[in-house]
């Protein structure tokens, strides 16, 4: 049994000092520090730092030169180990609009790596399938030649490994697809890369859409006479919303507005591509040439192509640009996304009985230590 003491615990609704966490693979107790007999435990001294829940990234394509769409087992392991250093303890490798054969291979690879028992880094919750069921007019950095009509049978047939998928609700066959997936109940339907009107987006929500892929980006904007997908997503409390809080994809002046509108339905993501953690230069995303310059990743025509954001940086950006409490900010990157993909009872917060997924970080959210299922993976 291990013990973390001398830290400021980020609990679901408050920051608490003078308490210790006792854990093995699960959190077994949160007790006053003066009740801890240190001779009984392997003690980790937090040295006054924040002790927070492990972060949950449900939308990440790549990192450290690797990409989930490559279908490489070693690539997934490298990504998992790398993002653990950023405080991510659970994640959804995210595929692009590629050929069905390539997407299926990526699914199979994720199945294999997810089933591995050794602790190599962040845990795979399941795959995020971003495309190919999108609108060509809002494809962004996705490859138009592989875009397909929505196919509910394909999603349900891979529901053992899928956690969520993106589609454009206005496309022919989309509502039937959403209904089929919603009735099955295992995969979260998300609207994104969509040119839907407010009314078409609401029809998608009525059919079962409960999530929004990178709010504001690659969708119809919020206008006062045409609220668009953004208006539908912000106004329906059943729908959770992803936000790429890198200060480039979405202006930080909007973070507070979105947080107030969505509350515990706001999910911070990275949408990180293989250039994440790498030097500036030339990379690929979905087979397309991408140029990384600082925090910007662009196709040759200037189209935004994913990000190089780290999830702990997203937490820092929201902390610095909103008046949210620290507990609320961390929830946006842990409990909220965990709940969105149906894992909120198991991960996402420091509560007795949940997985011992814990990070220790400073006030600027620089991660000092990561614990996954009770094992220290980052010192």
SETI-445850 format. One line per 2 residues: their letters; for each residue x, y, z of N, C-alpha, C. Coordinates in steps of 0.2 Angstrom, whole numbers, plus 2048, in hexadecimal, padded with zeros to 3 digits. Layout:
N
A) X/Y/Z/X/Y/Z/X/Y/Z ~ ...
END
This chain:
379
XX) 804/7FA/800/800/800/800/804/806/800 ~ 802/80B/7FC/806/811/7FC/802/817/7FF
XX) 806/81D/800/803/822/804/806/829/801 ~ 801/82D/7FF/804/834/7FD/801/839/802
XX) 806/83C/805/805/841/80A/808/848/809 ~ 807/84D/80D/80A/853/80C/808/857/805
XX) 802/856/803/800/859/7FD/7F9/85D/7FE ~ 7F7/860/7F9/7F1/864/7F8/7EC/85F/7F4
XX) 7E8/85C/7F6/7E4/857/7F3/7DE/85B/7EF ~ 7DE/859/7E8/7D9/85C/7E4/7D3/857/7E3
XX) 7CE/858/7E8/7C8/854/7E8/7C3/857/7E3 ~ 7BE/853/7E2/7B9/855/7DD/7B6/85C/7DE
XX) 7B6/85E/7E4/7B3/865/7E6/7B7/86A/7EA ~ 7BD/868/7EB/7C1/86C/7F0/7C8/86A/7F0
XX) 7CC/86F/7F2/7D3/86D/7F3/7D5/86C/7FB ~ 7D7/867/7FD/7D8/865/804/7DF/864/806
XX) 7E1/867/80B/7E8/865/80E/7E7/861/815 ~ 7ED/85E/817/7ED/85A/81D/7EA/853/81C
XX) 7E9/851/816/7E6/84A/815/7EB/846/811 ~ 7EB/840/812/7EF/83B/80E/7EB/836/80A
XX) 7EE/834/805/7EA/82F/801/7EE/828/802 ~ 7EA/823/803/7EC/81C/804/7EA/818/7FE
XX) 7EE/815/7FA/7EC/811/7F4/7F1/80B/7F3 ~ 7EE/806/7EF/7F1/801/7EC/7F0/803/7E4
XX) 7EC/7FE/7E1/7EA/800/7DA/7E4/804/7DB ~ 7E0/804/7E0/7DB/809/7E1/7DC/80D/7E7
XX) 7D8/813/7E7/7D9/817/7ED/7D5/814/7F3 ~ 7D8/812/7F8/7D5/80F/7FE/7D2/813/803
XX) 7D6/819/804/7D3/81E/809/7D6/824/808 ~ 7D3/82A/80B/7D5/830/80B/7D4/832/812
XX) 7DA/833/816/7DA/834/81D/7DE/83A/820 ~ 7DD/83C/826/7E1/841/829/7E8/83F/829
XX) 7ED/843/827/7F4/841/827/7F6/83F/82E ~ 7F4/842/833/7F6/840/83A/7F4/839/83C
XX) 7F0/835/838/7EE/82F/839/7F2/829/835 ~ 7F6/82C/831/7FA/827/82D/800/825/831
XX) 801/81E/831/807/81B/834/80C/81A/82E ~ 811/81E/82D/815/81D/827/819/817/827
XX) 81A/813/82C/81D/80D/82C/819/808/828 ~ 813/809/827/80E/804/824/80E/805/81C
XX) 811/80A/81A/810/80C/813/816/80E/80F ~ 816/80E/809/81B/811/804/819/818/804
XX) 81C/81D/807/81A/824/807/81D/828/802 ~ 819/82C/7FE/81B/831/7F9/819/837/7FC
XX) 81E/83C/7FD/81E/842/7FF/81C/847/7FA ~ 816/84A/7FA/814/84F/7F4/818/856/7F5
XX) 81B/857/7FB/81F/85D/7FC/81B/863/7FB ~ 814/863/7FD/810/869/7FC/80D/86A/7F6
XX) 80E/866/7F1/80C/867/7EA/804/864/7EA ~ 801/866/7E4/7FA/863/7E3/7FA/85C/7E1
XX) 7F6/858/7E4/7F5/851/7E3/7EE/851/7E0 ~ 7EE/84F/7D9/7E8/850/7D5/7E6/849/7D2
XX) 7E0/848/7CF/7DE/842/7CC/7E2/842/7C5 ~ 7E4/83C/7C3/7E7/83B/7BC/7E2/83E/7B7
XX) 7E6/841/7B2/7E2/844/7AC/7E0/83F/7A7 ~ 7DA/841/7A4/7D7/83C/79F/7D6/840/798
XX) 7DA/83E/793/7DA/841/78D/7D6/83C/788 ~ 7D0/83E/786/7CC/83A/782/7CC/83C/77B
XX) 7D1/840/779/7D1/842/772/7D9/844/771 ~ 7DD/83F/76F/7E4/840/76D/7E6/83B/768
XX) 7E9/83E/762/7EB/83A/75D/7F2/838/75D ~ 7F6/83C/760/7FD/83A/760/802/83D/765
XX) 808/83B/765/80D/83F/76A/813/83B/769 ~ 819/83F/769/820/83D/769/821/839/762
XX) 81E/83C/75D/81F/839/756/81B/833/754 ~ 817/831/759/812/82C/758/80B/82E/756
XX) 807/82A/753/800/82B/752/7FC/825/753 ~ 7F6/826/756/7F2/820/757/7F0/81D/751
XX) 7EF/821/74B/7ED/81E/745/7F2/81A/741 ~ 7F8/81A/744/7FD/816/741/7FC/80E/742
XX) 7F8/80D/747/7F7/806/748/7FD/802/74B ~ 802/806/74F/808/803/752/807/802/759
XX) 808/7FC/75B/808/7FA/762/80D/7FE/766 ~ 813/7FE/764/819/802/767/817/809/767
XX) 814/80C/762/812/813/762/80D/815/767 ~ 808/810/768/803/812/76E/807/811/775
XX) 80B/80D/775/80F/80C/77C/813/812/77D ~ 816/815/778/81B/81B/778/816/821/77A
XX) 811/821/777/80C/827/778/80A/826/780 ~ 808/821/782/805/820/788/80A/822/78E
XX) 810/820/78D/816/821/791/817/829/791 ~ 817/82C/78B/818/833/78B/813/837/78E
XX) 80D/836/78D/808/83A/78F/807/839/797 ~ 809/834/79A/809/833/7A1/80D/838/7A4
XX) 813/83A/7A1/817/83F/7A4/813/846/7A4 ~ 80E/847/7A0/80A/84D/7A1/804/84C/7A5
XX) 804/847/7A9/7FE/846/7AE/7F9/842/7AB ~ 7F9/83F/7A5/7F3/83C/7A2/7F4/834/7A5
XX) 7EE/832/7A8/7EE/82B/7AA/7EA/827/7A6 ~ 7E5/829/7A2/7E0/826/79E/7E0/82A/797
XX) 7DF/826/792/7DE/82A/78C/7DA/826/786 ~ 7D8/829/781/7D5/826/77B/7D9/828/775
XX) 7DD/823/773/7E0/824/76D/7DB/825/767 ~ 7DD/82A/763/7D8/82D/75F/7DA/82C/757
XX) 7D5/829/753/7D7/828/74C/7D4/82E/748 ~ 7D6/82E/742/7D4/833/73D/7D0/830/738
XX) 7CE/835/733/7CA/832/72D/7CF/82F/728 ~ 7D0/829/729/7D4/825/724/7D0/81F/721
XX) 7D3/81B/71E/7D0/815/71B/7CD/811/720 ~ 7C8/80D/71F/7C5/808/724/7CA/803/726
XX) 7CE/801/721/7D3/7FC/723/7D8/7FF/728 ~ 7DA/805/727/7DF/808/72C/7DC/80A/733
XX) 7D6/80C/733/7D2/80D/739/7D1/806/73D ~ 7CF/801/739/7CE/7FB/73C/7D5/7F8/73F
XX) 7DA/7F9/73C/7E1/7F7/73E/7E3/7FB/745 ~ 7E1/801/745/7E3/805/74B/7DE/803/751
XX) 7D8/801/74F/7D4/7FE/754/7D7/7F8/757 ~ 7D9/7F3/753/7DC/7ED/755/7E2/7EE/759
XX) 7E6/7F2/757/7EC/7F4/75B/7EA/7F6/762 ~ 7E6/7FB/762/7E3/7FE/769/7E1/7F8/76D
XX) 7DD/7F3/76A/7DA/7EE/76E/7E0/7EA/771 ~ 7E5/7E9/76E/7EB/7E4/770/7EE/7E8/776
XX) 7F0/7EE/775/7F4/7F2/77A/7F0/7F3/780 ~ 7E9/7F5/77F/7E5/7F6/785/7E5/7F0/789
XX) 7E5/7EA/786/7E4/7E4/78A/7EB/7E2/78E ~ 7F0/7E5/78D/7F6/7E4/790/7F6/7E5/797
XX) 7F9/7E1/79B/7F8/7E2/7A3/7FE/7E6/7A6 ~ 804/7E7/7A2/809/7EB/7A5/808/7F2/7A5
XX) 80A/7F6/7AA/809/7FD/7AA/80E/801/7A6 ~ 80D/802/7A0/811/806/79C/810/80D/79C
XX) 80B/810/79E/809/817/79E/801/817/79E ~ 7FF/81D/79C/7F8/81E/79C/7F4/819/799
XX) 7EE/817/79D/7EA/812/79B/7E5/813/795 ~ 7E5/80F/790/7E0/810/78B/7D9/80E/78D
XX) 7D5/813/78C/7CE/812/78E/7CA/80F/788 ~ 7CC/811/782/7C9/80E/77C/7CA/814/777
XX) 7C8/813/771/7CA/817/76B/7C5/81C/76A ~ 7C7/822/768/7C3/828/766/7C4/828/75E
XX) 7BE/826/75B/7BE/826/753/7BC/82C/750 ~ 7C0/831/74F/7BE/838/74C/7BE/837/745
XX) 7B8/836/742/7B8/835/73B/7B7/82D/73A ~ 7B5/82B/734/7B5/82E/72D/7AE/831/72C
XX) 7AA/832/731/7A3/833/72F/7A1/83B/730 ~ 7A5/83F/72C/7A5/846/72D/7A3/84A/727
XX) 7A2/850/728/7A0/854/722/7A6/857/71E ~ 7A7/856/718/7AC/858/714/7AE/85F/715
XX) 7A8/863/715/7A9/86A/716/7AC/86D/71C ~ 7AC/868/721/7AF/86A/728/7B5/865/72A
XX) 7B8/862/725/7BD/85D/726/7C3/85F/72A ~ 7C5/865/72A/7CB/868/72D/7D1/864/72A
XX) 7D5/861/72E/7DB/85D/72C/7D9/856/72A ~ 7D3/854/72A/7D1/84D/728/7D2/84C/721
XX) 7D3/846/71F/7D3/845/717/7CD/843/714 ~ 7CB/848/70F/7C4/847/70D/7C3/841/709
XX) 7C8/83E/706/7C7/838/702/7C5/832/706 ~ 7C6/832/70C/7C4/82C/710/7BD/82D/714
XX) 7BA/833/713/7B4/835/717/7AE/830/714 ~ 7AA/82D/719/7A5/828/717/79E/82B/71A
XX) 799/828/718/793/829/71B/792/825/722 ~ 78F/828/727/78F/825/72E/78C/81E/72D
XX) 790/81A/731/78E/813/731/78E/810/739 ~ 788/810/73B/787/80D/742/789/806/743
XX) 789/802/73E/78B/7FB/73F/792/7FB/740 ~ 796/7FF/73D/79E/7FF/73E/79F/801/745
XX) 79C/806/748/79D/808/74E/79B/803/753 ~ 795/801/753/793/7FB/758/797/7F5/757
XX) 799/7F3/751/79D/7EE/750/7A4/7EE/753 ~ 7A6/7F4/755/7AD/7F5/758/7AC/7F9/75F
XX) 7A6/7F8/762/7A4/7FB/768/7A9/7F8/76E ~ 7AC/7F2/76D/7B0/7F0/772/7B6/7F4/774
XX) 7B8/7F8/76F/7BE/7FC/76F/7BD/803/76F ~ 7B7/805/76C/7B6/80C/76B/7B3/80F/771
XX) 7B5/815/773/7B1/819/778/7AD/81F/775 ~ 7AF/822/770/7AB/827/76D/7AD/828/765
XX) 7A9/82B/762/7AA/82C/75A/7A7/832/758 ~ 7AA/835/753/7A7/83C/750/7A3/83B/74A
XX) 79E/83E/749/79A/83F/743/797/845/742 ~ 795/847/73C/791/84D/73A/78A/84B/73A
XX) 786/84E/73E/77F/84C/73F/77B/84D/739 ~ 77D/852/735/779/854/72F/77A/850/729
XX) 77F/84B/729/780/847/723/77B/841/723 ~ 77A/83F/71C/775/83A/71B/777/834/71F
XX) 772/831/723/773/82B/727/775/82C/72E ~ 777/832/72F/77A/834/736/775/832/73C
XX) 76F/835/73B/76A/834/740/769/82C/742 ~ 769/828/73D/768/821/73E/76E/81E/741
XX) 774/821/73F/77A/81E/742/77A/820/74A ~ 778/826/74B/778/828/752/773/824/756
XX) 76D/823/754/768/81F/757/76B/818/758 ~ 76E/815/753/770/80E/754/776/80E/75A
XX) 77A/812/75A/780/812/75E/77D/814/765 ~ 778/819/766/775/81B/76C/772/815/76F
XX) 76E/811/76B/76A/80C/76E/76F/806/770 ~ 774/805/76D/779/800/76F/77C/803/776
XX) 77E/809/777/77F/80C/77D/787/80B/77F ~ 78B/809/77B/792/808/77D/797/80D/77B
XX) 795/811/776/799/816/772/796/81D/772 ~ 79A/822/774/797/829/775/797/82C/76E
XX) 792/82F/76C/791/832/765/793/839/766 ~ 797/83C/762/79A/843/762/799/846/75C
XX) 796/84C/75C/796/850/756/79C/855/755 ~ 79E/854/74F/7A4/858/74D/7A6/858/746
XX) 7AA/85C/743/7AC/85D/73C/7A5/85D/738 ~ 7A1/862/73A/79A/862/738/798/869/736
XX) 794/869/731/791/86F/72E/78A/870/730 ~ 788/86C/736/781/86C/738/77E/873/73A
XX) 778/874/738/774/87A/73B/773/878/742 ~ 770/87E/746/76E/87D/74D/769/877/74D
XX) 764/877/748/75F/872/748/761/86B/747 ~ 766/86B/742/769/864/741/76D/861/746
XX) 771/866/74A/774/864/750/770/861/755 ~ 76A/865/756/765/863/75B/762/85C/759
XX) 761/85B/753/75E/855/751/763/84F/752 ~ 76A/850/752/76F/84B/754/76E/84A/75B
XX) 76E/84F/75F/76D/84E/766/767/84A/768 ~ 761/84C/765/75B/848/766/75C/841/764
XX) 760/83F/75F/762/838/75D/767/835/762 ~ 76A/839/766/76F/835/76B/776/838/76B
XX) 778/83E/767/77E/841/768/77F/844/76F ~ 784/842/773/785/845/779/78C/848/77A
XX) 78F/84A/775/796/84C/776/798/851/770 ~ 79D/855/770/79F/85A/76B/7A6/859/76A
XX) 7A8/858/764/7AF/857/762/7B3/85E/762 ~ 7B8/860/765/7BB/866/766/7B7/86C/764
XX) 7B3/86E/769/7AE/874/768/7B1/87A/765 ~ 7AE/87D/760/7AF/882/75C/7B3/880/756
XX) 7B7/87B/756/7BC/87A/750/7B8/875/74C ~ 7B8/876/745/7B5/872/740/7AE/871/741
XX) 7AA/876/743/7A3/876/743/7A0/87D/742 ~ 799/87D/741/796/883/740/796/888/747
XX) 798/88E/746/799/892/74C/792/895/74F ~ 793/898/755/78D/89B/758/78C/8A2/755
XX) 787/8A3/752/785/8A9/74F/77E/8AB/752 ~ 77C/8B1/753/776/8B3/756/770/8B1/753
XX) 770/8B0/74C/76A/8AE/749/76B/8A7/746 ~ 771/8A4/747/772/89D/745/777/89A/74A
XX) 774/897/74F/778/895/755/77D/88F/753 ~ 77C/88C/74E/780/887/74C/781/881/751
XX) 786/87D/74F/788/877/754/78A/87A/75A ~ 78E/87F/75A/791/882/761/78B/884/765
XX) 786/887/762/780/889/766/77C/883/769 ~ 77C/87E/765/778/878/767/77C/875/76D
XX) 782/874/76C/787/871/771/787/874/778 ~ 787/87B/777/788/87F/77E/781/87F/781
XX) 77B/87F/77E/775/880/781/771/879/783 ~ 774/873/782/771/86D/784/775/86A/789
XX) 772/869/78F/776/867/795/778/85F/795 ~ 775/85C/790/777/855/78F/77D/854/78B
XX) 780/859/788/785/858/783/78C/85B/787 ~ 791/857/787/797/859/789/79B/85C/783
XX) 7A0/860/785/7A4/863/780/7AB/863/781 ~ 7AF/861/77C/7B6/861/77C/7B9/868/77B
XX) 7BE/86A/77E/7C2/871/77D/7C9/870/77C ~ 7CC/872/777/7D3/872/776/7D6/879/779
XX) 7D8/879/77F/7DA/87F/783/7E1/880/782 ~ 7E3/881/77C/7EA/883/77A/7EC/88A/779
XX) 7E6/88E/77A/7E6/895/778/7E7/897/771 ~ 7E7/892/76C/7E7/893/765/7E1/891/762
XX) 7DF/88B/763/7D9/888/760/7D3/88C/762 ~ 7D2/88E/769/7CD/892/76B/7D0/897/770
XX) 7CD/89D/76E/7D0/8A3/772/7CE/8A2/77A ~ 7D3/8A3/77E/7D2/8A2/785/7CD/8A6/788
XX) 7CB/8AC/785/7C6/8B0/787/7BF/8AC/787 ~ 7BE/8A7/784/7B8/8A3/784/7B8/89D/789
XX) 7BE/89C/78C/7BE/896/791/7B9/897/796 ~ 7B8/89D/799/7B3/89E/79F/7AC/89D/79C
XX) 7AB/89F/796/7A4/89F/794/7A2/898/793 ~ 7A6/894/790/7A5/88D/78E/7A4/889/795
XX) 7A9/88A/79A/7A8/887/7A0/7A2/889/7A4 ~ 7A0/88F/7A4/799/891/7A7/793/88D/7A3
XX) 794/88D/79D/78E/88A/799/78E/882/79A ~ 794/87F/79B/794/877/79B/795/874/7A2
XX) 798/878/7A6/799/875/7AD/79D/86F/7AD ~ 79A/86A/7B0/79E/863/7B0/79E/85F/7A9
XX) 79B/863/7A4/79B/860/79D/7A1/862/799 ~ 7A5/866/79C/7AB/869/798/7B1/864/799
XX) 7B4/862/793/7B9/85D/793/7BF/860/78F ~ 7C4/861/793/7CB/863/790/7CE/85D/78C
XX) 7D0/85E/786/7D4/859/782/7DA/85D/77F ~ 7DE/858/77C/7E4/85B/779/7E3/85B/771
XX) 7E0/856/76E/7E0/855/767/7E7/855/764 ~ 7EB/853/768/7F3/853/767/7F4/84E/761
XX) 7F9/851/75D/7FB/84C/757/802/84A/758 ~ 805/847/754/80C/843/755/811/848/756
XX) 810/84F/754/815/854/755/816/856/75D ~ 811/854/761/811/855/768/817/853/76B
XX) 81A/857/76F/820/855/773/826/855/76E ~ 826/858/768/82B/858/763/82D/85F/761
XX) 833/85F/75E/835/866/75B/831/868/756 ~ 831/86F/754/82E/872/74E/830/86E/748
XX) 82C/86E/743/82E/86B/73D/828/868/739 ~ 829/863/735/824/860/730/822/859/733
XX) 81C/858/733/819/852/736/813/850/732 ~ 810/84A/733/80A/848/730/804/847/734
XX) 7FE/848/732/7F8/846/736/7F3/844/731 ~ 7F0/83E/731/7EC/83B/72D/7EF/83A/726
XX) 7F5/83A/725/7F9/839/71F/7FA/840/71B ~ 7F8/845/71F/7F9/84C/71C/7FF/850/71F
XX) 802/854/71B/808/858/71E/806/85D/723 ~ 809/85D/728/808/862/72E/80E/866/730
XX) 80E/86C/731/814/870/733/812/873/73A ~ 817/871/73E/816/873/745/81B/879/747
XX) 818/87E/749/81B/884/74B/819/886/752 ~ 81D/885/757/81A/887/75E/814/883/760
XX) 80F/886/762/809/882/764/804/881/75E ~ 806/884/758/802/883/752/804/87D/74D
XX) 7FF/879/74B/800/874/746/7FB/876/740 ~ 7FE/877/73A/7FA/879/735/7FC/874/72F
XX) 7F7/873/72A/7F8/870/724/7FB/876/720 ~ 7FD/874/71A/801/878/715/7FC/87E/713
XX) 7F5/87D/713/7F1/882/711/7EE/886/717 ~ 7F1/885/71D/7F0/889/723/7EA/886/727
XX) 7E7/881/725/7E2/87D/729/7E5/87B/730 ~ 7E2/87C/735/7E4/87A/73C/7E4/872/73C
XX) 7E9/86F/73E/7EA/868/73E/7EC/865/745 ~ 7E7/864/749/7E9/862/750/7ED/866/754
XX) 7F0/864/759/7F3/868/75E/7FA/865/760 ~ 7FE/868/764/803/865/768/802/866/76F
XX) 7FC/867/771/7FA/869/778/7FB/863/77D ~ 7FE/864/783/7FE/85F/788/7F8/860/78D
XX) 7F5/85B/790/7EF/85C/794/7F0/860/79A ~ 7F6/85F/79D/7F8/863/7A3/7F8/86B/7A1
XX) 7FA/86C/79B/7FB/873/799/7F4/876/798 ~ 7EF/871/795/7E8/874/795/7E5/875/79B
XX) 7E7/871/7A0/7E4/873/7A7/7E7/87A/7A9 ~ 7EE/87B/7A8/7F1/881/7AA/7ED/887/7A6
XX) 7EC/886/7A0/7E9/88C/79C/7E2/88E/79F ~ 7DE/888/7A0/7D7/88A/7A3/7D8/88D/7AA
XX) 7DC/88A/7AE/7DE/88D/7B4/7DF/895/7B4 ~ 7E4/896/7AF/7E6/89D/7AE/7E1/8A2/7AB
XX) 7DC/89F/7A7/7D8/8A4/7A3/7D0/8A3/7A6 ~ 7CF/8A0/7AB/7C8/8A0/7AE/7C8/8A1/7B5
XX) 7C2/8A2/7B8/7C2/8A3/7C0/7BF/89C/7C3 ~ 7C0/897/7BF/7BE/890/7C2/7C2/88E/7C8
XX) 7C0/88B/7CC/7C4/888/7D2/7C9/883/7CF ~ 7CE/882/7D3/7D3/87D/7D1/7D0/876/7D0
XX) 7CB/874/7D4/7C8/86E/7D4/7C4/86D/7CE ~ 7C0/873/7CC/7BC/873/7C6/7C1/872/7C0
XX) 7C6/875/7C0/7CB/875/7BA/7CE/86E/7B9 ~ 7D0/86B/7BE/7D2/864/7BE/7CD/85F/7BB
XX) 7C7/860/7BE/7C1/85C/7BC/7C0/85C/7B4 ~ 7C1/862/7B1/7C1/863/7AA/7C5/85E/7A6
XX) 7CB/85C/7A9/7D0/858/7A6/7D0/851/7A9 ~ 7CB/84F/7AD/7CC/849/7B1/7C4/846/7B1
XX) 7C1/848/7B6/7BA/845/7B8/7B5/846/7B2 ~ 7B5/84C/7AF/7B0/84E/7AA/7B1/849/7A4
XX) 7B7/849/7A1/7B8/844/79B/7B7/83D/79D ~ 7B9/83B/7A3/7B8/834/7A5/7B0/833/7A5
XX) 7AC/837/7A8/7A5/836/7A8/7A2/836/7A1 ~ 7A5/83A/79C/7A2/83B/795/7A3/834/792
XX) 7A8/830/793/7A9/82A/790/7A7/824/794 ~ 7A3/825/79A/7A1/820/79E/7A5/81D/7A3
XX) 7AB/821/7A5/7B0/81E/7A9/7B0/822/7B0 ~ 7AB/826/7B1/7AB/82A/7B7/7AB/827/7BE
XX) 7A8/820/7BE/7A8/81D/7C4/7AE/819/7C6 ~ 7B3/819/7C1/7B9/815/7C2/7BF/81A/7C2
XX) 7BF/81F/7BF/7C5/824/7BE/7C3/82B/7BE ~ 7C8/830/7BF/7C6/837/7BE/7C6/83B/7C4
XX) 7C6/838/7CA/7C6/83C/7D0/7CA/838/7D6 ~ 7CC/83C/7DB/7CF/839/7E1/7C9/837/7E6
XX) 7C7/831/7E5/7C1/82F/7E9/7C3/827/7EB ~ 7C1/826/7F1/7C2/81F/7F3/7BE/81A/7EF
XX) 7C2/815/7ED/7BF/80F/7E8/7C1/810/7E1 ~ 7C3/816/7DF/7C5/817/7D8/7CC/815/7D7
XX) 7CE/814/7D1/7D5/813/7CF/7DA/818/7D2 ~ 7DF/815/7D4/7E4/81A/7D7/7E8/81D/7D1
XX) 7E5/822/7CD/7E8/826/7C8/7E9/82D/7CB ~ 7EF/82E/7CC/7F1/834/7D0/7F7/838/7CD
XX) 7F6/83F/7CD/7FC/842/7CB/7FE/847/7D1 ~ 805/849/7D1/807/84E/7D6/80A/854/7D1
XX) 808/85A/7D2/80A/85F/7CE/80B/866/7D2 ~ 80E/86A/7CF/80F/871/7D2/809/875/7D0
XX) 809/87C/7D3/803/880/7D1/803/882/7CA ~ 808/881/7C6/808/883/7BF/806/87C/7BB
XX) 804/877/7BE/802/871/7BB/808/86D/7B8 ~ 80E/86E/7BA/814/86A/7B8/814/864/7BC
XX) 814/85E/7B8/813/858/7BC/819/855/7BE ~ 819/853/7C5/81F/850/7C8/81F/849/7C8
XX) 819/846/7C9/818/83F/7CA/811/83D/7C7 ~ 811/837/7C4/80B/834/7C2/80A/82D/7C5
XX) 804/82B/7C7/803/825/7CA/7FD/822/7C6 ~ 7FE/81C/7C3/7F8/819/7BF/7F7/812/7C2
XX) 7F1/811/7C4/7EF/80B/7C8/7F3/809/7CD ~ 7F5/80E/7D1/7FA/80D/7D7/801/80D/7D5
XX) 803/80D/7CF/80A/80C/7CD/80D/813/7CB ~ 813/815/7CE/816/81B/7CC/819/81A/7C5
XX) 817/81E/7C0/81A/81D/7B9/81E/823/7B7 ~ 81E/828/7BB/822/82E/7B9/825/832/7BF
X) 82B/831/7C0/82F/835/7C5/833/83B/7C3
END
